[in-house]
């Protein structure tokens, strides 16, 4: 019984679980931000692409 109580009170590894939860939360925030801002970023790059003249190759 004492071994079982020591096992349940052991807090080794608890920090790793907390870090894992924090990383998971950050990943969720990044995905949500990309989903929300993705179309705006795409449109911004398309506008820049349209404004830059196409490179022409010199005639041989």
Phi and psi in degrees as GROMACS dihedral restraints (atoms count N, CA, C in turn):
[ dihedral_restraints ]
;  ai    aj    ak    al  type     phi  dphi    fc
    3     4     5     6     1   -65.3    20    10
    4     5     6     7     1   -39.1    20    10
    6     7     8     9     1   -62.9    20    10
    7     8     9    10     1   -39.0    20    10
    9    10    11    12     1   -65.8    20    10
   10    11    12    13     1   -41.6    20    10
   12    13    14    15     1   -65.8    20    10
   13    14    15    16     1   -40.4    20    10
   15    16    17    18     1   -63.7    20    10
   16    17    18    19     1   -39.3    20    10
   18    19    20    21     1   -63.9    20    10
   19    20    21    22     1   -42.4    20    10
   21    22    23    24     1   -70.6    20    10
   22    23    24    25     1   -27.9    20    10
   24    25    26    27     1   -90.6    20    10
   25    26    27    28     1    -6.5    20    10
   27    28    29    30     1   -67.5    20    10
   28    29    30    31     1   126.4    20    10
   30    31    32    33     1  -109.0    20    10
   31    32    33    34     1    11.3    20    10
   33    34    35    36     1   -65.0    20    10
   34    35    36    37     1   134.2    20    10
   36    37    38    39     1    91.7    20    10
   37    38    39    40     1   -11.3    20    10
   39    40    41    42     1   -63.3    20    10
   40    41    42    43     1   -38.0    20    10
   42    43    44    45     1   -63.0    20    10
   43    44    45    46     1   -38.4    20    10
   45    46    47    48     1   -65.5    20    10
   46    47    48    49     1   -38.4    20    10
   48    49    50    51     1   -63.9    20    10
   49    50    51    52     1   -41.5    20    10
   51    52    53    54     1   -64.3    20    10
   52    53    54    55     1   -42.5    20    10
   54    55    56    57     1   -62.1    20    10
   55    56    57    58     1   -40.3    20    10
   57    58    59    60     1   -61.5    20    10
   58    59    60    61     1   -42.2    20    10
   60    61    62    63     1   -65.1    20    10
   61    62    63    64     1   -39.9    20    10
   63    64    65    66     1   -64.2    20    10
   64    65    66    67     1   -44.6    20    10
   66    67    68    69     1   -63.2    20    10
   67    68    69    70     1   -40.3    20    10
   69    70    71    72     1   -62.4    20    10
   70    71    72    73     1   -41.5    20    10
   72    73    74    75     1   -65.4    20    10
   73    74    75    76     1   -41.4    20    10
   75    76    77    78     1   -62.9    20    10
   76    77    78    79     1   -41.2    20    10
   78    79    80    81     1   -61.8    20    10
   79    80    81    82     1   -41.2    20    10
   81    82    83    84     1   -63.7    20    10
   82    83    84    85     1   -41.6    20    10
   84    85    86    87     1   -64.8    20    10
   85    86    87    88     1   -41.2    20    10
   87    88    89    90     1   -64.5    20    10
   88    89    90    91     1   -44.7    20    10
   90    91    92    93     1   -62.7    20    10
   91    92    93    94     1   -43.1    20    10
   93    94    95    96     1   -63.2    20    10
   94    95    96    97     1   -40.8    20    10
   96    97    98    99     1   -65.4    20    10
   97    98    99   100     1   -41.6    20    10
   99   100   101   102     1   -66.0    20    10
  100   101   102   103     1   -38.3    20    10
  102   103   104   105     1   -66.1    20    10
  103   104   105   106     1   -37.4    20    10
  105   106   107   108     1   -76.1    20    10
  106   107   108   109     1   -39.9    20    10
  108   109   110   111     1   -98.7    20    10
  109   110   111   112     1    -8.8    20    10
  111   112   113   114     1   -52.9    20    10
  112   113   114   115     1   -52.3    20    10
  114   115   116   117     1   -61.7    20    10
  115   116   117   118     1   -36.6    20    10
  117   118   119   120     1   -67.0    20    10
  118   119   120   121     1   -40.9    20    10
  120   121   122   123     1   -66.2    20    10
  121   122   123   124     1   -42.7    20    10
  123   124   125   126     1   -59.3    20    10
  124   125   126   127     1   -46.1    20    10
  126   127   128   129     1   -62.5    20    10
  127   128   129   130     1   -38.5    20    10
  129   130   131   132     1   -62.8    20    10
  130   131   132   133     1   -45.0    20    10
  132   133   134   135     1   -66.7    20    10
  133   134   135   136     1   -37.6    20    10
  135   136   137   138     1   -64.1    20    10
  136   137   138   139     1   -39.9    20    10
  138   139   140   141     1   -63.1    20    10
  139   140   141   142     1   -42.5    20    10
  141   142   143   144     1   -64.8    20    10
  142   143   144   145     1   -41.3    20    10
  144   145   146   147     1   -62.5    20    10
  145   146   147   148     1   -39.3    20    10
  147   148   149   150     1   -69.2    20    10
  148   149   150   151     1   -30.7    20    10
  150   151   152   153     1   -81.1    20    10
  151   152   153   154     1   -21.8    20    10
  153   154   155   156     1   -85.8    20    10
  154   155   156   157     1   125.5    20    10
  156   157   158   159     1   -68.3    20    10
  157   158   159   160     1   146.2    20    10
  159   160   161   162     1   -67.8    20    10
  160   161   162   163     1   140.7    20    10
  162   163   164   165     1   -72.2    20    10
  163   164   165   166     1   134.7    20    10
  165   166   167   168     1  -104.0    20    10
  166   167   168   169     1   144.1    20    10
  168   169   170   171     1   -90.4    20    10
  169   170   171   172     1   138.8    20    10
  171   172   173   174     1   -68.4    20    10
  172   173   174   175     1   145.3    20    10
  174   175   176   177     1   -71.9    20    10
  175   176   177   178     1   140.9    20    10
